[in-house]
Amino acid sequence: MHIRKGDIVEVLTGNSSGTRGPVLSVDRKNGKLVVEGVNRVLKHVKRGHPKSPQGGRLQTELAIDASNVALIDPQTNSPTKVSVRVNADGSKDLVARKSGAVIRALAPAKK
């Protein structure tokens, strides 16, 4: 999974289909991630909870499967598949398949 915290993704399936947002957290073991504003639920909390001392209902995001989102291509501003490109100096980049634009560096050059 090439998605990291802070990446901008678009949801491809489900109730929040078409919604874009930054990734808040990633669970690599289970292949899940939490996206801001996606899969929002109401959580009922008792009085004395740190976020809501008087109690009540808090809105929070739940995790969704990583296969239901796609990274955003920086050039075309659309969802894209990604691949890893190994450069001549041994460094690795995460590349958008549609345009070939570099999304971010994965590994530095080898010595």
C-alpha positions as CSV (number, residue, x, y, z in Angstrom):
1,M,0.0,0.0,0.0
2,H,1.5,3.3,-1.1
3,I,-0.9,5.6,0.8
4,R,0.5,7.5,3.7
5,K,-0.8,9.9,6.3
6,G,-1.4,13.4,4.7
7,D,-1.9,12.1,1.1
8,I,-5.0,13.5,-0.7
9,V,-7.2,10.6,-1.9
10,E,-10.6,10.3,-3.6
11,V,-13.1,7.7,-2.5
12,L,-14.1,5.4,-5.4
13,T,-17.0,3.4,-3.9
14,G,-19.5,3.5,-1.1
15,N,-21.8,6.2,0.3
16,S,-19.0,8.8,0.2
17,S,-18.1,8.1,-3.5
18,G,-16.4,11.0,-5.2
19,T,-15.4,12.7,-1.9
20,R,-11.8,13.9,-1.6
21,G,-9.8,14.5,1.6
22,P,-6.5,14.0,3.4
23,V,-5.7,10.7,5.1
24,L,-5.7,11.0,8.8
25,S,-4.3,7.6,9.8
26,V,-3.2,4.3,8.1
27,D,-3.5,0.8,9.4
28,R,-1.2,-1.2,7.2
29,K,-1.8,-4.5,9.0
30,N,-5.5,-4.5,8.2
31,G,-5.3,-2.5,5.0
32,K,-7.6,0.3,6.3
33,L,-7.3,4.1,6.5
34,V,-9.2,7.0,7.9
35,V,-10.0,9.9,5.5
36,E,-11.2,13.3,6.8
37,G,-15.0,13.8,6.2
38,V,-15.6,10.2,4.9
39,N,-17.6,7.4,6.7
40,R,-18.8,9.8,9.5
41,V,-20.8,8.3,12.3
42,L,-22.3,9.5,15.6
43,K,-20.6,8.2,18.7
44,H,-22.5,8.5,22.0
45,V,-20.3,9.4,24.9
46,K,-20.9,9.6,28.6
47,R,-20.3,12.7,30.8
48,G,-16.7,13.1,31.8
49,H,-15.3,12.2,28.4
50,P,-12.1,14.3,27.6
51,K,-13.5,15.6,24.3
52,S,-17.0,16.2,25.6
53,P,-17.2,16.8,29.4
54,Q,-21.0,17.2,29.3
55,G,-21.5,14.1,27.2
56,G,-23.6,13.8,24.1
57,R,-23.0,12.7,20.5
58,L,-19.7,13.2,18.7
59,Q,-19.2,12.9,15.0
60,T,-16.2,10.8,14.1
61,E,-14.7,9.1,11.0
62,L,-14.4,5.3,10.8
63,A,-11.8,3.4,8.8
64,I,-12.5,2.4,5.2
65,D,-10.7,-0.2,3.1
66,A,-7.6,1.0,1.2
67,S,-8.9,-0.6,-2.0
68,N,-11.8,1.9,-2.1
69,V,-9.6,5.0,-2.5
70,A,-7.2,6.2,-5.1
71,L,-4.3,8.8,-4.9
72,I,-4.8,12.1,-6.8
73,D,-2.6,12.7,-9.8
74,P,-0.9,16.1,-9.3
75,Q,-0.9,17.1,-13.0
76,T,-4.4,16.0,-14.0
77,N,-6.1,16.4,-10.6
78,S,-7.9,13.1,-11.1
79,P,-7.6,9.7,-9.3
80,T,-4.9,7.5,-10.7
81,K,-3.1,4.2,-10.2
82,V,0.5,4.4,-9.1
83,S,3.7,2.6,-9.8
84,V,7.3,2.7,-8.5
85,R,10.0,4.1,-10.8
86,V,13.7,3.2,-10.1
87,N,16.0,6.0,-11.3
88,A,19.5,5.5,-12.7
89,D,21.0,6.6,-9.4
90,G,19.1,4.0,-7.5
91,S,16.5,6.3,-6.0
92,K,12.8,5.3,-6.1
93,D,9.8,7.6,-6.9
94,L,6.1,7.0,-6.6
95,V,4.7,7.8,-10.1
96,A,1.2,8.4,-11.4
97,R,0.3,6.0,-14.2
98,K,-1.9,8.4,-16.2
99,S,0.5,11.3,-16.6
100,G,3.8,9.9,-15.3
101,A,4.1,12.7,-12.8
102,V,6.1,12.1,-9.6
103,I,3.9,12.1,-6.6
104,R,6.7,11.7,-4.0
105,A,10.1,10.2,-3.4
106,L,10.1,6.7,-1.8
107,A,13.8,6.0,-1.3
108,P,17.0,8.1,-1.6
109,A,19.8,7.3,-4.0
110,K,22.1,4.4,-3.1
111,K,25.7,5.2,-2.3
